Amino acid sequence: MPPSIPTTQTVALVRTLGGPVEFVHDYPVQLPGQDEVLAKVLYTGVCQSDLHTRAGTAAGADGKPITAIKLPHIGGHEGVGRIVALGPGIGERDPSIQIGGLVGIRFSSRVCRRCEYCLKGEEQYCQGVGIKPTNHLHHEDGAFQEYVCLDAGYITLLPQDVDPVLAAPTLCAGLTAYKAMKNAEVGVGEWVVVVGAGGGLGQYAVQYALAQGARVIGVDGGQQKRDLVTSFGAQFVDFRETPDVVSKVQEMTACGAHAVIVAAASSAAFAQAASMLRIGGTMCLIGIPPGGGHIETTVAEIVIKGIKIKGNLVGNLGECLAAVELVRTGVVKPKVYVRPFKDLPKVYEELERGDIAGRVVLKIGEDPGANVERASKL
């Protein structure tokens, strides 16, 4: 290991699913291998998926708990780091990857680049031809640590002038909301309802919809979330104070929204979403409730109204960089709260209670800057 990089580090470890978060201060720093880089983690957002994975309540496509999770588990899949070391020969093979470069630690960590989904630019659904696809949520150590190894062949190189605090949550929450807005296919002046609008995902969906020229209604609860959503320029409906949210939305939109984006990780949030839509409307689902959840919508309503239902699992690398660009240029301004790394257990508790308006970003380490010595190449 180069002398400027320690051999051990602090990580937030979960030894068993459902177990507590334990801070370990002598965890080994992994040496980057062939086609890998080592990044020092600067900041990372905290996602509901991190909470559900730690708790053992994250659900797969079959609705059953995901148990094929690397243990001990180090979560974190929306981080930003600085490259501090390169694996053998990378500098010669790919000059675009340089020590000091700013990189993202995203949900998808390794993809095959050969299956039908990778070839279509939908690598987040990679099925693995020759290699097993992995992600930083279930299979590989993520951003809740001071140093992380990343696949150089699928690396997320970020603009050097982007704010890493704002970029971090954009790599998952922002990307997922950006993808949902693309799938919603909403035109200028059309109505978009965002359910769970004041959360980490929802705030991005509101802003990306506004940036696309849509008229936006945010549905959530509490004054703090009202203040956040209206600060972006959207209207707000408090489900706690509104006896019939569906009727209220129908009234505000004349005959229903063109699209409803459900960003809340609660089954209750999905129950009335389809009824907020007008004929031909689209329901985009991005929050995943514990246990998988169910859409409580009749087949009759779907058929008679011609409703389209679209799921959104993050997005591809190109879409990620597009989502980051809107943040870098100030078109989208996510509300974030920077907290120390040690606050992770408290943040999980606050997420469970629904107390956070916006996104918490943990500060993991100090930024070494772009001038890390070339001698730290391996």
One Martini backbone bead per residue (centre of mass of N, CA, C, O) as a GRO file, in nm:
protein
  378
    1MET     BB    1   0.096   0.036   0.023
    2PRO     BB    2   0.090   0.345   0.005
    3PRO     BB    3   0.193   0.575   0.243
    4SER     BB    4  -0.079   0.768   0.215
    5ILE     BB    5  -0.219   0.490   0.277
    6PRO     BB    6  -0.385   0.312   0.476
    7THR     BB    7  -0.451  -0.016   0.614
    8THR     BB    8  -0.677   0.124   0.781
    9GLN     BB    9  -1.030   0.171   0.883
   10THR     BB   10  -1.348   0.323   0.888
   11VAL     BB   11  -1.659   0.148   0.953
   12ALA     BB   12  -1.999   0.051   0.877
   13LEU     BB   13  -2.118  -0.231   1.044
   14VAL     BB   14  -2.301  -0.537   0.956
   15ARG     BB   15  -2.327  -0.866   1.067
   16THR     BB   16  -2.647  -0.875   1.073
   17LEU     BB   17  -2.955  -0.897   0.989
   18GLY     BB   18  -3.091  -0.652   1.206
   19GLY     BB   19  -2.851  -0.529   1.307
   20PRO     BB   20  -2.627  -0.324   1.416
   21VAL     BB   21  -2.434  -0.049   1.401
   22GLU     BB   22  -2.075  -0.076   1.354
   23PHE     BB   23  -1.777   0.076   1.450
   24VAL     BB   24  -1.480   0.016   1.268
   25HIS     BB   25  -1.115   0.101   1.299
   26ASP     BB   26  -0.963  -0.189   1.165
   27TYR     BB   27  -1.027  -0.200   0.869
   28PRO     BB   28  -0.937  -0.302   0.576
   29VAL     BB   29  -0.762  -0.189   0.303
   30GLN     BB   30  -0.811  -0.230  -0.020
   31LEU     BB   31  -0.643  -0.345  -0.289
   32PRO     BB   32  -0.606  -0.264  -0.604
   33GLY     BB   33  -0.668  -0.425  -0.889
   34GLN     BB   34  -0.748  -0.531  -1.167
   35ASP     BB   35  -0.941  -0.286  -1.288
   36GLU     BB   36  -0.884  -0.080  -1.043
   37VAL     BB   37  -0.980   0.156  -0.789
   38LEU     BB   38  -0.897   0.395  -0.537
   39ALA     BB   39  -1.116   0.555  -0.301
   40LYS     BB   40  -1.189   0.841  -0.127
   41VAL     BB   41  -1.434   0.908   0.087
   42LEU     BB   42  -1.644   1.194   0.139
   43TYR     BB   43  -1.954   1.135   0.049
   44THR     BB   44  -2.294   1.025   0.162
   45GLY     BB   45  -2.586   0.906   0.121
   46VAL     BB   46  -2.911   0.817   0.269
   47CYS     BB   47  -3.103   0.536   0.210
   48GLN     BB   48  -3.374   0.337   0.236
   49SER     BB   49  -3.224   0.084   0.126
   50ASP     BB   50  -3.020   0.069   0.351
   51LEU     BB   51  -3.221   0.021   0.577
   52HIS     BB   52  -3.358  -0.241   0.460
   53THR     BB   53  -3.102  -0.410   0.437
   54ARG     BB   54  -3.015  -0.405   0.732
   55ALA     BB   55  -3.307  -0.520   0.834
   56GLY     BB   56  -3.414  -0.746   0.614
   57THR     BB   57  -3.662  -0.592   0.419
   58ALA     BB   58  -3.567  -0.635   0.150
   59ALA     BB   59  -3.703  -0.675  -0.179
   60GLY     BB   60  -3.775  -0.864  -0.432
   61ALA     BB   61  -3.953  -0.940  -0.716
   62ASP     BB   62  -4.110  -1.172  -0.530
   63GLY     BB   63  -4.129  -1.032  -0.224
   64LYS     BB   64  -3.884  -1.142  -0.102
   65PRO     BB   65  -3.628  -1.154   0.084
   66ILE     BB   66  -3.303  -1.040   0.078
   67THR     BB   67  -3.021  -1.273   0.144
   68ALA     BB   68  -2.790  -1.213  -0.077
   69ILE     BB   69  -2.573  -1.086   0.146
   70LYS     BB   70  -2.305  -0.937   0.242
   71LEU     BB   71  -2.109  -1.070   0.513
   72PRO     BB   72  -2.034  -0.824   0.619
   73HIS     BB   73  -2.199  -0.501   0.606
   74ILE     BB   74  -2.150  -0.226   0.363
   75GLY     BB   75  -2.295   0.044   0.284
   76GLY     BB   76  -2.357   0.256   0.029
   77HIS     BB   77  -2.485   0.414  -0.302
   78GLU     BB   78  -2.419   0.759  -0.273
   79GLY     BB   79  -2.110   0.838  -0.354
   80VAL     BB   80  -1.807   1.042  -0.307
   81GLY     BB   81  -1.477   1.042  -0.456
   82ARG     BB   82  -1.115   1.010  -0.452
   83ILE     BB   83  -0.857   0.928  -0.634
   84VAL     BB   84  -0.553   0.743  -0.497
   85ALA     BB   85  -0.550   0.471  -0.680
   86LEU     BB   86  -0.407   0.239  -0.914
   87GLY     BB   87  -0.414  -0.014  -1.096
   88PRO     BB   88  -0.263  -0.209  -1.302
   89GLY     BB   89  -0.220  -0.014  -1.602
   90ILE     BB   90  -0.444   0.209  -1.621
   91GLY     BB   91  -0.296   0.471  -1.709
   92GLU     BB   92  -0.221   0.348  -1.993
   93ARG     BB   93  -0.511   0.250  -2.094
   94ASP     BB   94  -0.661   0.510  -1.922
   95PRO     BB   95  -0.619   0.854  -1.904
   96SER     BB   96  -0.904   0.939  -1.776
   97ILE     BB   97  -0.779   0.790  -1.529
   98GLN     BB   98  -0.710   0.977  -1.232
   99ILE     BB   99  -0.549   1.106  -0.995
  100GLY     BB  100  -0.803   1.311  -0.833
  101GLY     BB  101  -1.053   1.206  -0.924
  102LEU     BB  102  -1.398   1.219  -0.951
  103VAL     BB  103  -1.625   0.981  -0.794
  104GLY     BB  104  -1.872   0.734  -0.805
  105ILE     BB  105  -2.093   0.551  -0.571
  106ARG     BB  106  -2.301   0.319  -0.685
  107PHE     BB  107  -2.514   0.077  -0.714
  108SER     BB  108  -2.368  -0.004  -0.955
  109SER     BB  109  -2.054  -0.188  -1.002
  110ARG     BB  110  -2.099  -0.451  -1.198
  111VAL     BB  111  -2.085  -0.533  -1.549
  112CYS     BB  112  -2.081  -0.712  -1.854
  113ARG     BB  113  -2.156  -0.571  -2.148
  114ARG     BB  114  -2.337  -0.831  -2.308
  115CYS     BB  115  -2.610  -0.822  -2.254
  116GLU     BB  116  -2.913  -0.706  -2.359
  117TYR     BB  117  -2.917  -0.467  -2.151
  118CYS     BB  118  -2.640  -0.345  -2.193
  119LEU     BB  119  -2.679  -0.302  -2.508
  120LYS     BB  120  -2.937  -0.097  -2.439
  121GLY     BB  121  -2.871   0.081  -2.178
  122GLU     BB  122  -2.966  -0.136  -1.917
  123GLU     BB  123  -2.746  -0.220  -1.683
  124GLN     BB  124  -2.926  -0.236  -1.421
  125TYR     BB  125  -3.032  -0.533  -1.557
  126CYS     BB  126  -2.809  -0.719  -1.544
  127GLN     BB  127  -2.740  -1.082  -1.616
  128GLY     BB  128  -2.475  -1.198  -1.697
  129VAL     BB  129  -2.187  -1.242  -1.906
  130GLY     BB  130  -1.928  -1.414  -1.741
  131ILE     BB  131  -2.049  -1.231  -1.510
  132LYS     BB  132  -2.138  -1.101  -1.204
  133PRO     BB  133  -2.349  -0.888  -1.104
  134THR     BB  134  -2.312  -0.585  -0.905
  135ASN     BB  135  -2.357  -0.417  -0.585
  136HIS     BB  136  -2.350  -0.173  -0.308
  137LEU     BB  137  -2.593  -0.318  -0.138
  138HIS     BB  138  -2.524  -0.655  -0.150
  139HIS     BB  139  -2.208  -0.741  -0.264
  140GLU     BB  140  -2.057  -0.466  -0.195
  141ASP     BB  141  -1.876  -0.242  -0.064
  142GLY     BB  142  -1.941   0.078   0.024
  143ALA     BB  143  -1.962   0.424   0.150
  144PHE     BB  144  -1.935   0.322   0.466
  145GLN     BB  145  -1.629   0.431   0.411
  146GLU     BB  146  -1.305   0.555   0.345
  147TYR     BB  147  -1.254   0.310   0.138
  148VAL     BB  148  -1.282   0.219  -0.222
  149CYS     BB  149  -1.337  -0.017  -0.465
  150LEU     BB  150  -1.335   0.014  -0.829
  151ASP     BB  151  -1.452  -0.024  -1.145
  152ALA     BB  152  -1.292   0.094  -1.425
  153GLY     BB  153  -1.508  -0.008  -1.652
  154TYR     BB  154  -1.756   0.137  -1.445
  155ILE     BB  155  -1.699   0.434  -1.408
  156THR     BB  156  -1.780   0.749  -1.230
  157LEU     BB  157  -1.707   1.035  -1.383
  158LEU     BB  158  -1.672   1.352  -1.254
  159PRO     BB  159  -1.688   1.666  -1.233
  160GLN     BB  160  -1.460   1.877  -1.079
  161ASP     BB  161  -1.695   2.118  -1.018
  162VAL     BB  162  -1.858   1.951  -0.840
  163ASP     BB  163  -2.058   1.910  -0.570
  164PRO     BB  164  -2.028   1.644  -0.357
  165VAL     BB  165  -2.277   1.689  -0.178
  166LEU     BB  166  -2.488   1.699  -0.424
  167ALA     BB  167  -2.398   1.447  -0.589
  168ALA     BB  168  -2.440   1.201  -0.411
  169PRO     BB  169  -2.767   1.175  -0.409
  170THR     BB  170  -2.786   1.179  -0.728
  171LEU     BB  171  -2.682   0.874  -0.780
  172CYS     BB  172  -2.985   0.784  -0.685
  173ALA     BB  173  -3.221   0.971  -0.627
  174GLY     BB  174  -3.184   1.147  -0.879
  175LEU     BB  175  -3.175   0.927  -1.095
  176THR     BB  176  -3.450   0.796  -1.037
  177ALA     BB  177  -3.618   1.055  -1.091
  178TYR     BB  178  -3.517   1.107  -1.375
  179LYS     BB  179  -3.621   0.840  -1.495
  180ALA     BB  180  -3.919   0.883  -1.427
  181MET     BB  181  -3.956   1.134  -1.606
  182LYS     BB  182  -3.892   0.995  -1.869
  183ASN     BB  183  -4.121   0.774  -1.842
  184ALA     BB  184  -4.366   0.981  -1.824
  185GLU     BB  185  -4.386   1.174  -2.069
  186VAL     BB  186  -4.392   1.487  -2.011
  187GLY     BB  187  -4.525   1.787  -2.081
  188VAL     BB  188  -4.568   2.100  -2.116
  189GLY     BB  189  -4.808   2.182  -1.861
  190GLU     BB  190  -4.828   1.929  -1.720
  191TRP     BB  191  -4.930   1.697  -1.475
  192VAL     BB  192  -4.760   1.638  -1.157
  193VAL     BB  193  -4.746   1.385  -0.909
  194VAL     BB  194  -4.585   1.372  -0.584
  195VAL     BB  195  -4.532   1.105  -0.376
  196GLY     BB  196  -4.319   1.203  -0.142
  197ALA     BB  197  -4.194   1.506  -0.193
  198GLY     BB  198  -4.006   1.554   0.089
  199GLY     BB  199  -3.799   1.359   0.015
  200GLY     BB  200  -3.518   1.241  -0.132
  201LEU     BB  201  -3.672   1.166  -0.396
  202GLY     BB  202  -3.905   1.376  -0.428
  203GLN     BB  203  -3.742   1.641  -0.462
  204TYR     BB  204  -3.636   1.558  -0.740
  205ALA     BB  205  -3.899   1.510  -0.892
  206VAL     BB  206  -4.001   1.796  -0.869
  207GLN     BB  207  -3.757   1.937  -1.016
  208TYR     BB  208  -3.754   1.777  -1.283
  209ALA     BB  209  -4.043   1.853  -1.361
  210LEU     BB  210  -4.004   2.160  -1.366
  211ALA     BB  211  -3.767   2.155  -1.575
  212GLN     BB  212  -3.985   2.029  -1.794
  213GLY     BB  213  -4.263   2.215  -1.750
  214ALA     BB  214  -4.427   2.126  -1.524
  215ARG     BB  215  -4.698   2.073  -1.317
  216VAL     BB  216  -4.681   2.062  -0.952
  217ILE     BB  217  -4.769   1.811  -0.702
  218GLY     BB  218  -4.725   1.771  -0.359
  219VAL     BB  219  -4.728   1.478  -0.147
  220ASP     BB  220  -4.753   1.524   0.210
  221GLY     BB  221  -4.626   1.570   0.557
  222GLY     BB  222  -4.599   1.873   0.687
  223GLN     BB  223  -4.437   2.176   0.716
  224GLN     BB  224  -4.150   2.107   0.623
  225LYS     BB  225  -4.243   1.984   0.347
  226ARG     BB  226  -4.397   2.220   0.244
  227ASP     BB  227  -4.164   2.423   0.236
  228LEU     BB  228  -3.990   2.265   0.040
  229VAL     BB  229  -4.182   2.229  -0.205
  230THR     BB  230  -4.261   2.537  -0.240
  231SER     BB  231  -3.964   2.639  -0.288
  232PHE     BB  232  -3.964   2.516  -0.589
  233GLY     BB  233  -4.284   2.577  -0.709
  234ALA     BB  234  -4.489   2.397  -0.580
  235GLN     BB  235  -4.752   2.231  -0.486
  236PHE     BB  236  -4.959   2.138  -0.187
  237VAL     BB  237  -5.048   1.825  -0.014
  238ASP     BB  238  -5.184   1.731   0.294
  239PHE     BB  239  -5.271   1.419   0.404
  240ARG     BB  240  -5.337   1.497   0.707
  241GLU     BB  241  -5.552   1.748   0.613
  242THR     BB  242  -5.682   1.562   0.380
  243PRO     BB  243  -5.952   1.364   0.340
  244ASP     BB  244  -5.934   1.387  -0.003
  245VAL     BB  245  -5.683   1.360  -0.218
  246VAL     BB  246  -5.805   1.285  -0.489
  247SER     BB  247  -6.012   1.517  -0.512
  248LYS     BB  248  -5.804   1.741  -0.492
  249VAL     BB  249  -5.644   1.669  -0.745
  250GLN     BB  250  -5.879   1.677  -0.945
  251GLU     BB  251  -5.939   1.976  -0.894
  252MET     BB  252  -5.651   2.100  -0.964
  253THR     BB  253  -5.646   1.937  -1.267
  254ALA     BB  254  -5.969   1.889  -1.351
  255CYS     BB  255  -5.891   1.542  -1.434
  256GLY     BB  256  -5.602   1.489  -1.367
  257ALA     BB  257  -5.307   1.349  -1.400
  258HIS     BB  258  -5.050   1.255  -1.619
  259ALA     BB  259  -4.865   1.203  -1.355
  260VAL     BB  260  -4.741   0.962  -1.109
  261ILE     BB  261  -4.502   0.980  -0.844
  262VAL     BB  262  -4.378   0.723  -0.634
  263ALA     BB  263  -4.148   0.798  -0.351
  264ALA     BB  264  -4.257   0.621  -0.133
  265ALA     BB  265  -4.182   0.368   0.133
  266SER     BB  266  -4.513   0.306   0.116
  267SER     BB  267  -4.800   0.136   0.070
  268ALA     BB  268  -5.005   0.372   0.113
  269ALA     BB  269  -4.898   0.551  -0.131
  270PHE     BB  270  -5.025   0.347  -0.361
  271ALA     BB  271  -5.338   0.326  -0.331
  272GLN     BB  272  -5.424   0.628  -0.490
  273ALA     BB  273  -5.256   0.697  -0.745
  274ALA     BB  274  -5.436   0.611  -0.991
  275SER     BB  275  -5.682   0.808  -0.909
  276MET     BB  276  -5.510   1.075  -0.997
  277LEU     BB  277  -5.558   1.001  -1.284
  278ARG     BB  278  -5.598   1.031  -1.602
  279ILE     BB  279  -5.655   0.954  -1.900
  280GLY     BB  280  -5.353   0.795  -1.989
  281GLY     BB  281  -5.191   0.776  -1.750
  282THR     BB  282  -4.890   0.772  -1.536
  283MET     BB  283  -4.731   0.530  -1.324
  284CYS     BB  284  -4.449   0.590  -1.116
  285LEU     BB  285  -4.215   0.367  -0.960
  286ILE     BB  286  -3.957   0.412  -0.682
  287GLY     BB  287  -4.062   0.307  -0.431
  288ILE     BB  288  -3.978   0.053  -0.174
  289PRO     BB  289  -4.131  -0.137   0.027
  290PRO     BB  290  -4.147  -0.328   0.275
  291GLY     BB  291  -4.201  -0.646   0.129
  292GLY     BB  292  -4.277  -0.477  -0.164
  293GLY     BB  293  -4.570  -0.448  -0.193
  294HIS     BB  294  -4.885  -0.294  -0.316
  295ILE     BB  295  -5.127  -0.236  -0.565
  296GLU     BB  296  -5.440  -0.065  -0.497
  297THR     BB  297  -5.577  -0.154  -0.798
  298THR     BB  298  -5.796  -0.188  -1.029
  299VAL     BB  299  -5.841  -0.326  -1.329
  300ALA     BB  300  -6.067  -0.144  -1.424
  301GLU     BB  301  -5.913   0.124  -1.400
  302ILE     BB  302  -5.683   0.057  -1.592
  303VAL     BB  303  -5.858  -0.002  -1.843
  304ILE     BB  304  -6.061   0.239  -1.862
  305LYS     BB  305  -5.808   0.462  -1.836
  306GLY     BB  306  -5.534   0.367  -1.961
  307ILE     BB  307  -5.311   0.283  -1.769
  308LYS     BB  308  -4.972   0.338  -1.686
  309ILE     BB  309  -4.703   0.120  -1.568
  310LYS     BB  310  -4.385   0.217  -1.410
  311GLY     BB  311  -4.072   0.111  -1.349
  312ASN     BB  312  -3.769   0.226  -1.144
  313LEU     BB  313  -3.425   0.138  -1.177
  314VAL     BB  314  -3.279   0.375  -1.177
  315GLY     BB  315  -2.998   0.397  -1.406
  316ASN     BB  316  -2.781   0.487  -1.623
  317LEU     BB  317  -2.487   0.641  -1.676
  318GLY     BB  318  -2.588   0.868  -1.860
  319GLU     BB  319  -2.824   0.955  -1.672
  320CYS     BB  320  -2.651   1.026  -1.432
  321LEU     BB  321  -2.490   1.260  -1.567
  322ALA     BB  322  -2.743   1.427  -1.634
  323ALA     BB  323  -2.839   1.466  -1.341
  324VAL     BB  324  -2.578   1.606  -1.244
  325GLU     BB  325  -2.579   1.849  -1.438
  326LEU     BB  326  -2.835   1.988  -1.316
  327VAL     BB  327  -2.683   2.038  -1.049
  328ARG     BB  328  -2.424   2.182  -1.139
  329THR     BB  329  -2.605   2.425  -1.283
  330GLY     BB  330  -2.872   2.475  -1.080
  331VAL     BB  331  -3.152   2.359  -1.167
  332VAL     BB  332  -3.091   2.160  -0.933
  333LYS     BB  333  -3.165   2.184  -0.560
  334PRO     BB  334  -3.086   2.001  -0.320
  335LYS     BB  335  -3.180   1.906   0.000
  336VAL     BB  336  -2.925   1.912   0.251
  337TYR     BB  337  -2.766   1.727   0.530
  338VAL     BB  338  -2.480   1.755   0.707
  339ARG     BB  339  -2.322   1.474   0.857
  340PRO     BB  340  -2.174   1.270   1.052
  341PHE     BB  341  -2.085   0.946   1.034
  342LYS     BB  342  -2.186   0.870   1.335
  343ASP     BB  343  -2.506   0.930   1.256
  344LEU     BB  344  -2.633   0.686   1.112
  345PRO     BB  345  -2.824   0.559   1.326
  346LYS     BB  346  -2.999   0.818   1.353
  347VAL     BB  347  -3.088   0.835   1.059
  348TYR     BB  348  -3.244   0.572   1.054
  349GLU     BB  349  -3.454   0.660   1.264
  350GLU     BB  350  -3.560   0.905   1.101
  351LEU     BB  351  -3.653   0.746   0.853
  352GLU     BB  352  -3.861   0.568   1.001
  353ARG     BB  353  -4.029   0.838   1.091
  354GLY     BB  354  -4.018   1.070   0.863
  355ASP     BB  355  -3.824   1.342   0.947
  356ILE     BB  356  -3.701   1.392   0.655
  357ALA     BB  357  -3.633   1.682   0.462
  358GLY     BB  358  -3.477   1.527   0.225
  359ARG     BB  359  -3.115   1.486   0.263
  360VAL     BB  360  -2.868   1.289   0.396
  361VAL     BB  361  -2.517   1.372   0.441
  362LEU     BB  362  -2.218   1.214   0.483
  363LYS     BB  363  -1.912   1.268   0.637
  364ILE     BB  364  -1.620   1.078   0.588
  365GLY     BB  365  -1.393   1.277   0.450
  366GLU     BB  366  -1.127   1.435   0.350
  367ASP     BB  367  -1.014   1.630   0.090
  368PRO     BB  368  -0.720   1.579  -0.105
  369GLY     BB  369  -0.766   1.645  -0.383
  370ALA     BB  370  -0.608   1.669  -0.711
  371ASN     BB  371  -0.285   1.646  -0.581
  372VAL     BB  372  -0.205   1.363  -0.585
  373GLU     BB  373   0.049   1.170  -0.588
  374ARG     BB  374   0.185   0.973  -0.833
  375ALA     BB  375   0.327   0.770  -0.630
  376SER     BB  376   0.038   0.620  -0.566
  377LYS     BB  377   0.087   0.434  -0.766
  378LEU     BB  378   0.092   0.074  -0.847
   0.00000   0.00000   0.00000
